[in-house]
Amino acid sequence: MKDPKDKLIPHQTDNGLKSAAEEYRERLDRENMERRWNLEALDCIFSESEECPEEFHQSWIKPLLAAGVSLETAFSLLVEGKFRPN
């Protein structure tokens, strides 16, 4: 005899569970890829800032600070620009 509560819980087939797991795995893969791209962008930014710190500050940070953004926002914008240019 079936429990009446079973009607309240949607029954998923194996295919439904499999596709949900696949969707979750794909989402995690996308998030991991985005983190790797962000780390690569940060690495590039840090390399440029270490090689020519004055030029880097003059060319990239100073204009953003002059526009009124915080230092944290300036670096976020630089990462976003490296991650998604134009």
Contact map, one row per residue, 1 for C-alpha under 8 A:
11100000000000000000000000000000000000000000000000000000000000000000000000000000000000
11110100000000000000000000000000000000000000000000000000000000000000000000000000000000
11111110000000000000000000000000000000000000000000000000000000000000000000000000000000
01111111000000000000000000000000000000000000000000000000000000000000000000000000000000
00111111100000000000000000000000000000000000000000000000000000000000000000000000000000
01111111110000000000000000000000000000000000000000000000000000000000000000000000000000
00111111110000000000000000000000000000000000000000000000000000000000000000000000000000
00011111110000000000000000000000000000000000000000000000000000000000000000000000000000
00001111111000000000000000000000000000000000000000000000000000000000000000000000000000
00000111111100000000000000000000000000000000000000000000000000000000000000000000000000
00000000111110000000000000000000000000000000000000000000000000000000000000000000000000
00000000011111111000000000000000000000000000000000000000000000000000000000000000000000
00000000001111111000000000000000000000000000000000000000000000000000000000000000000000
00000000000111111100000000000000000000000000000000000000000000000000000000000000000000
00000000000111111110000000000000000000000000000000000000000000000000000000000000000000
00000000000111111111000000000000000000000000000000000000000000000000000000000000000000
00000000000111111111100000000000000000000000000000000000000000000000000000000000000000
00000000000001111111110000000000000000000000000000000000000000000000000000000000000000
00000000000000111111111000000000000000000000000000000000000000000000000000000000000000
00000000000000011111111100000000000000000000000000000000000000000000000000000000000000
00000000000000001111111110000000000000000000000000000000000000000000000000000000000000
00000000000000000111111111000000000000000000000000000000000000000000000000000000000000
00000000000000000011111111100000000000000000000000000000000000000000000000000000000000
00000000000000000001111111110000000000000000000000000000000000000000000000000000000000
00000000000000000000111111111000000000000000000000000000000000000000000000000000000000
00000000000000000000011111111100000000000000000000000000000000000000000000000000000000
00000000000000000000001111111110000000000000000000000000000000000000000000000000000000
00000000000000000000000111111111000000000000000000000000000000000000000000000000000000
00000000000000000000000011111111100000000000000000000000000000000000000000000000000000
00000000000000000000000001111111110000000000000000000000000000000000000000000000000000
00000000000000000000000000111111111000000000000000000000000000000000000000000000000000
00000000000000000000000000011111111100000000000000000000000000000000000000000000000000
00000000000000000000000000001111111110000000000000000000000000000000000000000000000000
00000000000000000000000000000111111111000000000000000000000000000000000000000000000000
00000000000000000000000000000011111111100000000000000000000000000000000000000000000000
00000000000000000000000000000001111111110000000000000000000000000000000000000000000000
00000000000000000000000000000000111111111000000000000000000000000000000000000000001000
00000000000000000000000000000000011111111100000000000000000000000000000000000011001000
00000000000000000000000000000000001111111110000000000000000000000000000000000000000000
00000000000000000000000000000000000111111111000000000000000000000000000000000000000000
00000000000000000000000000000000000011111111100000000000000000000000000000000010011000
00000000000000000000000000000000000001111111110000000000000000000000000000000010000000
00000000000000000000000000000000000000111111111000000000000000000000000000000000000000
00000000000000000000000000000000000000011111111100000000000000000000000000000000000000
00000000000000000000000000000000000000001111111110000000000000000000000000000110000000
00000000000000000000000000000000000000000111111111000000000000000000000000000000000000
00000000000000000000000000000000000000000011111111100000000000000000000000000000000000
00000000000000000000000000000000000000000001111111111001000000000000000000000000000000
00000000000000000000000000000000000000000000111111111101100000000000000000000000000000
00000000000000000000000000000000000000000000011111111000000000000000000000000000000000
00000000000000000000000000000000000000000000001111111000000000000000000000000000000000
00000000000000000000000000000000000000000000000111111111000000000000000000000000000000
00000000000000000000000000000000000000000000000111111111100000000000000000000000000000
00000000000000000000000000000000000000000000000010011111110000000000000000000000000000
00000000000000000000000000000000000000000000000000011111111000000000000000000000000000
00000000000000000000000000000000000000000000000110011111111110000000000000000000000000
00000000000000000000000000000000000000000000000010001111111111000000000000000000000000
00000000000000000000000000000000000000000000000000000111111111100000000000000000000000
00000000000000000000000000000000000000000000000000000011111111100000000000000000000000
00000000000000000000000000000000000000000000000000000001111111110000000000000100000000
00000000000000000000000000000000000000000000000000000001111111111000001001100000000000
00000000000000000000000000000000000000000000000000000000111111111100000000000000000000
00000000000000000000000000000000000000000000000000000000011111111110000000000000000000
00000000000000000000000000000000000000000000000000000000000111111111100001000000000000
00000000000000000000000000000000000000000000000000000000000011111111111001000000000000
00000000000000000000000000000000000000000000000000000000000001111111100000000000000000
00000000000000000000000000000000000000000000000000000000000000111111100000000000000000
00000000000000000000000000000000000000000000000000000000000000011111110000000000000000
00000000000000000000000000000000000000000000000000000000000000011111111011000000000000
00000000000000000000000000000000000000000000000000000000000000001001111111000000000000
00000000000000000000000000000000000000000000000000000000000010001000111111100000000000
00000000000000000000000000000000000000000000000000000000000000000000011111110000000000
00000000000000000000000000000000000000000000000000000000000000000000111111111000000000
00000000000000000000000000000000000000000000000000000000000010011000111111111100000000
00000000000000000000000000000000000000000000000000000000000010000000001111111110000000
00000000000000000000000000000000000000000000000000000000000000000000000111111111000000
00000000000000000000000000000000000000000000000000000000000000000000000011111111100000
00000000000000000000000000000000000000000000100000000000000100000000000001111111110000
00000000000000000000000000000000000001001100100000000000000000000000000000111111111000
00000000000000000000000000000000000001000000000000000000000000000000000000011111111110
00000000000000000000000000000000000000000000000000000000000000000000000000001111111111
00000000000000000000000000000000000000001000000000000000000000000000000000000111111110
00000000000000000000000000000000000011001000000000000000000000000000000000000011111110
00000000000000000000000000000000000000000000000000000000000000000000000000000001111111
00000000000000000000000000000000000000000000000000000000000000000000000000000001111111
00000000000000000000000000000000000000000000000000000000000000000000000000000000100111
